Amino acid sequence: MGAVLCALSGIVLNFLVLPRVAPKIFREGEHVFAGVRAYPVAVLLLVLIFPLRIAAAAWAILAVGDAIAALVGRRWGA
């Protein structure tokens, strides 16, 4: 239950709060369910569909992959 509440909190934060307090993190013309908004939705789906251990492992892989993608994008991105 706690993981579901965390994911729902992330959805509220990323859809309602972040656009007002940190609008620069959103790309112009970006789809509503892309980037930072899609992350907590994906986590919520993981937590709802899979047992908590599997969801936690998938969440960890998602987090590491996201961080590596950001580093590679900063180094070699256009």
C-alpha positions in Angstrom: 0.0 0.0 0.0 2.9 2.4 0.8 4.4 1.9 -2.6 1.1 2.7 -4.3 0.8 5.9 -2.2 4.3 6.9 -3.1 3.6 6.4 -6.8 0.4 8.3 -6.6 2.2 11.1 -4.8 4.7 11.2 -7.6 2.0 11.4 -10.2 0.4 14.4 -8.4 3.8 16.1 -8.0 4.9 15.6 -11.6 1.5 16.5 -13.2 0.4 19.4 -10.9 3.3 20.8 -8.9 6.4 20.6 -11.1 4.9 22.4 -14.1 4.4 25.4 -11.8 7.6 25.4 -9.7 10.1 24.0 -12.3 8.7 24.5 -15.8 12.1 24.4 -17.4 12.4 20.6 -16.8 9.6 20.1 -19.4 10.5 20.2 -23.1 8.5 22.4 -25.4 6.0 20.3 -27.4 6.5 17.2 -25.2 3.6 14.8 -25.0 1.7 14.8 -21.7 2.8 11.2 -20.8 6.5 11.6 -21.8 9.6 12.3 -19.7 9.2 13.1 -16.1 5.4 12.6 -16.1 5.7 9.0 -17.4 8.0 7.8 -14.7 5.6 7.7 -11.7 2.9 6.2 -13.9 5.2 3.4 -14.9 6.1 2.8 -11.2 2.4 2.7 -10.3 1.8 0.1 -13.0 4.7 -2.0 -11.8 3.5 -1.9 -8.2 -0.1 -2.7 -9.2 0.7 -5.5 -11.6 3.6 -7.4 -10.0 4.5 -8.7 -6.6 6.4 -6.1 -4.5 9.8 -7.7 -4.9 9.6 -7.9 -8.6 8.2 -4.4 -8.8 11.1 -3.1 -6.6 13.6 -4.8 -8.8 12.1 -3.4 -12.0 11.9 0.0 -10.4 15.6 -0.2 -9.5 16.4 -1.1 -13.1 14.3 1.7 -14.4 16.1 4.2 -12.0 19.6 3.0 -13.0 18.6 3.1 -16.7 17.2 6.6 -16.4 20.3 7.9 -14.7 22.6 6.3 -17.3 20.5 7.7 -20.1 20.8 11.2 -18.6 24.5 10.9 -18.3 25.0 9.6 -21.8 22.6 12.3 -23.1 24.6 15.0 -21.5 27.8 13.7 -22.8 26.9 12.7 -26.3 23.4 14.1 -26.8 22.5 16.8 -29.3 
